[in-house]
Amino acid sequence: MSKPYSVPVTVRGYETDAQGHLNQAVYLNYAEHARWSLLQAAGIRQADLQAKGMGPVALETTIRYRRELLAGDEVEVTCAFEWGVGKTFRIRQSIVKADGTVAAEVEALGGLLDLKARTLLPEPRERFKELAAEPALFGL
C-alpha cells in the first residue's frame, strides 16, 4: 500500500445537518475531492483520461463514521491505492481531525471504464503507471 496522499478540508456550515454535524453525503464529496486531487498531483487530468477513452468508476463504497465533524473543523482527507490483480483496485481513505482523531474511514472498490465499450479495462495499475507523471503517489 502506498503512503497516503492527503488534502486539507475545512467543514463549512452549509454542509452540516439539523444536528449540527457534517451531513453523511458530504463525507463522500470529501473522499472524491481527495481522489481527484491525487490524480491531478500525479499529473493525470480528467481531460487526459477522457481523451484516452477511459474514466475511473466507483464500484462499491463503504463509510465508517467514527466521530462527528462540526462546522469549522479542520480535517485531512487521505487517499491510498491498493493494487491487486485483475480489473479493480481498492482505495482506502481516512478523514482525520486536526487533533489526530479519525472521524471517518472510507473504502472503495474502483476500476477504469472503457468509455466506448462501457466495460472495465484490464490492468488499471499499468494504465495509471503509464499515465502518471508521478506514479509513486499511487504506490507504483
Legacy VTK file of the C-alpha trace (Angstrom):
# vtk DataFile Version 3.0
C-alpha trace
ASCII
DATASET POLYDATA
POINTS 140 float
0.000 0.000 0.000
1.240 3.471 -0.830
1.796 6.221 1.746
-1.486 8.104 1.880
-1.775 11.284 -0.102
-3.804 13.908 1.768
-5.645 17.178 1.239
-6.874 19.669 3.830
-10.577 20.493 4.068
-12.477 22.851 6.349
-16.029 21.793 7.223
-18.366 24.531 6.009
-21.559 25.446 7.849
-23.808 24.768 4.881
-22.534 21.157 4.815
-23.991 20.390 8.232
-27.378 18.887 9.019
-30.105 19.613 11.566
-27.971 18.110 14.378
-25.144 20.499 13.505
-22.744 17.833 12.291
-21.421 17.097 8.807
-24.118 15.629 6.585
-23.454 11.983 5.750
-23.364 12.564 1.971
-20.642 15.204 2.281
-18.148 12.595 3.513
-18.344 11.088 0.015
-17.679 14.505 -1.512
-14.571 14.901 0.644
-13.343 11.427 -0.372
-13.975 12.160 -4.052
-12.176 15.503 -3.750
-9.096 13.749 -2.320
-9.124 11.125 -5.091
-9.285 13.710 -7.880
-6.654 15.830 -6.093
-4.343 12.807 -6.026
-4.888 12.200 -9.750
-4.092 15.827 -10.512
-0.993 15.813 -8.264
0.189 12.694 -10.091
-0.203 14.512 -13.415
-3.467 12.952 -14.576
-6.238 15.351 -15.537
-9.824 14.320 -16.172
-9.499 15.618 -19.757
-6.446 13.356 -20.272
-8.436 10.300 -19.211
-11.344 11.225 -21.458
-9.001 11.811 -24.397
-7.722 8.250 -23.930
-11.293 6.946 -23.789
-11.260 5.927 -20.137
-12.518 7.105 -16.786
-12.399 5.942 -13.170
-15.535 4.346 -11.757
-16.648 3.551 -8.233
-17.982 0.016 -7.935
-18.522 -0.095 -4.187
-18.034 2.321 -1.292
-18.179 1.753 2.453
-18.069 4.561 5.006
-17.435 4.026 8.702
-18.401 7.085 10.730
-16.213 7.315 13.848
-16.591 10.845 15.270
-18.762 13.777 14.342
-17.474 16.762 12.434
-18.755 20.276 13.091
-18.670 23.487 11.085
-15.185 24.970 11.213
-13.408 21.677 11.906
-10.145 21.314 10.010
-9.527 17.834 8.589
-7.080 15.981 6.384
-8.573 13.573 3.871
-6.149 10.796 2.992
-6.116 8.602 -0.078
-4.081 5.427 -0.718
-4.437 2.987 -3.607
-4.072 -0.764 -3.133
-3.365 -2.759 -6.266
-4.297 -6.367 -6.805
-4.730 -8.385 -9.955
-7.498 -8.109 -12.486
-9.660 -5.139 -13.379
-10.161 -3.497 -9.988
-8.272 -1.724 -7.224
-9.055 -0.551 -3.697
-8.809 2.952 -2.330
-8.520 3.419 1.437
-9.210 6.833 2.881
-9.457 8.472 6.284
-10.919 11.783 7.317
-8.789 12.894 10.244
-9.393 15.823 12.598
-6.589 18.251 13.468
-6.058 16.504 16.822
-5.483 13.155 15.058
-8.939 11.709 15.753
-10.265 9.642 12.860
-13.715 10.989 12.021
-14.444 8.539 9.192
-12.921 5.737 7.143
-13.847 5.253 3.502
-13.020 2.158 1.489
-13.837 1.975 -2.201
-13.528 -0.601 -4.943
-12.814 1.025 -8.275
-11.850 0.374 -11.839
-11.158 2.114 -15.118
-14.041 2.170 -17.558
-13.596 1.976 -21.328
-15.882 4.889 -22.223
-16.771 3.468 -25.644
-17.276 -0.229 -24.818
-18.645 0.581 -21.305
-16.643 -2.263 -19.752
-13.819 -2.320 -17.224
-10.326 -2.124 -18.657
-7.824 -4.795 -17.634
-4.723 -3.951 -15.578
-5.659 -0.498 -14.218
-2.385 -0.493 -12.295
-0.398 -0.479 -15.549
-2.597 2.200 -17.087
-2.136 4.516 -14.091
1.607 3.849 -14.220
1.711 4.854 -17.903
-0.435 7.976 -17.442
1.080 9.378 -14.260
3.994 11.805 -14.219
4.319 10.901 -10.506
3.330 7.195 -10.245
4.803 6.995 -6.725
1.688 8.840 -5.481
-0.227 5.677 -6.428
2.315 3.426 -4.732
3.745 2.426 -8.120
LINES 1 141
140 0 1 2 3 4 5 6 7 8 9 10 11 12 13 14 15 16 17 18 19 20 21 22 23 24 25 26 27 28 29 30 31 32 33 34 35 36 37 38 39 40 41 42 43 44 45 46 47 48 49 50 51 52 53 54 55 56 57 58 59 60 61 62 63 64 65 66 67 68 69 70 71 72 73 74 75 76 77 78 79 80 81 82 83 84 85 86 87 88 89 90 91 92 93 94 95 96 97 98 99 100 101 102 103 104 105 106 107 108 109 110 111 112 113 114 115 116 117 118 119 120 121 122 123 124 125 126 127 128 129 130 131 132 133 134 135 136 137 138 139
